[in-house]
Amino acid sequence: MEASTANYVETLARLSLFADLTHPQLEALAHSFGEEVFAEGQRVIRQDMTGGGFYVILDGEAKVVIDGQERARLSRGDFFGELSLLTDEPPAADVIATSLLRCMIIPDNELKAFLLRQPSVMYRMLQIEARRLRAANVWTG
Amino acid sequence: MVVVGSGPGGLQTAYSLGRTGIPRCAFISRDSAPGGMFRRFPLYQRLISWTKPDAPFERGTREYEWYDHNSLVGNEREHQALVPEFMDRAFDVPARSEMEAALVEFATRGDVRVRYECEWLGTRRDDGGFVLETSDGEYRCRVCVFAIGVTDPWVPPIPGLEAVPHYVAASAPEHYQGKSVFIVGKRNSGFELAQGLLPWARRIVLGSPRPVDVAMLAFSPLSIRYLSPYTEHIRGGTGSYVVDAAIERVERHLDGYRIHASGTTWEGKLELESDEVIAATGFRAPVLDLPTLGVAMVNDGRMPAQTPYWESVSVPGIFFAGNVMQASPGLRKHGATSSSGSVNGYRYNARVLAQHIAEKHFGIRRERPTLDGDEVVPFLLGELARAPELWTQKGYLARVVDLDEADGFRDAGIVPLADFVDREGDACAVAVEYDADGTIIPVVYVRRGGHLLEHALPPHPLHMFDTEEHRQQLATSLAPLRPTTVSARS
């Protein structure tokens, strides 16, 4: 995995979500929020279980599963867990690692303060959410 | 199998493994005596974790463990509660030497036979297992546990920082008399130094990118060290400053150092002269060649990534014990982390790990006592109220009761909660957790027909979780499991 050898700050700097942060801000981000690596097949967040977090994939892949049905695949730069935190509801899906999966994690109780401190990250997050919403609304039938 | 290390994590793992019935276990250590990091650290000789020599429960009981965060846990009375035997009560936390003495005593009384001065030098795969190359020959094993501590100095790649002494090489406090000292880092070791130097140094500045989390600090065992230098800074007092800044470079000159930094929570640059600089930038696990074997690392390569049972996420058969277990964070519900980075947490992990290895790799199934249907609620209520495993490893360890169609309820012991919620089969579990507001609550999990239900029970101002209200709510939560039992018995 590339991220295992790259410096954590450099790994974060390469993600579009954090593209507007200055180097000191990236350093503060790296010092504040750690990373976790999941084994293939390990569940990262769990449908209907309280207390999730906001996860940004640094390396590896994961699948989104709702009621046992796979709905999407996620890879480097993708993030998940935010809808549950923003709506204050338990996650509506399982996210399961499909390879060795490395993520940065912002705990649920720290996401709001972080986004308010870093509005550029919030704006980029909104842009991505808007694209997701538009993709979900495209008529494919 | 082989266990490497003779600090508290290695000793507890060796003790617990030695009582599982696994036929051939080798315990090796490069040190010459038990104690691990406590043979040398904390540098300024005082621990931060509490042992209460007198408590509401007798020493040696399971309940007493809750009041003693430093002793290892034994299966027999004479192996229990050893740290208070050595404390002189000069302070509410033990001295380093008292901790070390208790660990030596545990190894002696518990008959933990470690081959000392046998240094692990390298590792390779062999025939489905591993070969550990040591200073005393090769050890072949199917499973190995590395309890090697997190004690190697780690320094971030900041120009000039490599030339300043790390925490481990800091001098005695009197060396800093009348000097200005810049400490890079403001976590445990940084504040330990700051507090130790308060009576000696002329000026102390602690600097690192991350702001001190005041809300966390107030409830942390670290507060014992953090508070003096930090409150001094907050009050605008003299001689102690805590700065949120990314250190850009450190220049050495004839009379000392110049530190260049940029604010992280404030805008601007800082240039500061200091007589001394100390890098309290943390530690890494001395994993030697394990990454080349495929062991994935986290935290900037400082610790091995682990499953809820502390197995490498990428190399099955390699486990970790002791302080490094903190790299397995569990469910992180509401951001809560485990106590696996300290003795009170990882002593229980080591027991769970020993049983897990015995079952998974050696087919030695641990005893699972049966429980009558009407025993389940009082049993779990008692665990919620008093189990030291649940109270020290909040949100990480859970007490599990399995339900089998054929033989009813069985106490399945203490397991990682993350393992329980992802397993199958009808069962229930209880854990002590923090809710979203940071209040301690009992939580019940019921797995039935492939579905997991989660019930938060109410908090209590005195943390009494065995009230009538808790009993009733627990019984209601477990109701989905009861019809089966009734039909199984009819």
Interface residues (C-beta under 8 A of the other chain):
Chain A: M1 S4 T5 N7 Y8 H23 P24 Q25 E27 A28 A30 H31 S32 G34 E35 E36 V37 F38 A39 Q42 R43 R46 D48 M49 T50 G51 G53 L100 R102 I105 P107 D108 N109 E110
Chain B: P157 S208 P209 R210 P211 D244 A245 A246 S262 G263 T264 T265 P291 A296 M297 V298 N299 D300 G301 A305 T307 V313 S314 P329 L331 R332 K333 H334 G335 A336 V421 D422 A436 L452 E454 A456
